[in-house]
Amino acid sequence: MLAPKLVEVGRHPNIEVLTYTEVDGVEGEAGDFTVTLIKKPRYIKEDICTGCTTCVEYCPVMVPDPYNQD
């Protein structure tokens, strides 16, 4: 369900999808927000990344996924 929604959101002219980024703070009011973000390093060339995850199988480092831990 996430993939179709992400595609829909990515096509919206007023939305920029920033992966591996956290919201640090939000200020302002409806229609005039300022959002402060913390963008974590991805160690890939973001301008050519398609999100296919092929790089994952070649990555020499295994990092626990905090969202899918048992």
N, C-alpha and C positions, 0 to 999 in steps of 0.2 A: 504494500500500500504506500510505502514511503516513496518509492521511485516515481510513480505517476504524479504524485503531489509535488515532488521536487522538480520534475520537468515543467509542470504547470507554473509553479512559482518562478522558475528560472526564465520563463518566457514573458513574465510581467515586466513592463517597461520601467516601473519604479522600484523594482527589487533587484538587489545584487546578492547572489548567494556566495557567502564567504565560508568555506569549509575550514574546519579545525580552528575556529575563532570563537572566543567567548565574549559576552557582553560584560563590560566592567562597570558601566554606569549609564544612566539615562536621565537627561534633564530636559526641561521645557514643558510644553503643554500640547494638547491635540492640534495637529497640523504644523507644529514647529518644534520637533524634537532634535536634540543633539545626543548622539549615542557614542560612548567611548568603548572601543574594542581592544581586545588583546589577541593579536594574531600569532599563533604558534608556528614555529618553523615546520615545514613539510618535507624538506630535503629532496624535492623534486622540482622539475620545471613546470610551474603552474600554468604558464601560457600554452603549453602543449598537452597538458593532462586532460584526458577525456573521462576520467573516473571509472575506467574499466577494471581496475584493481589487478591487472596483470603484473605490475611491479611488486605486488605483495609476495608472490611466489619466488621472486629473485632476491628479495631483501634478506641480508644475512643476520638481521636482528629480529628477535621475537619479543614483542611487547604485549603485556596483558591488556585485553580490551575491557575497560571498566564497565562497559554496558552489557557485556555478555559473559560475565564470570559466574561460575556455578557455586 
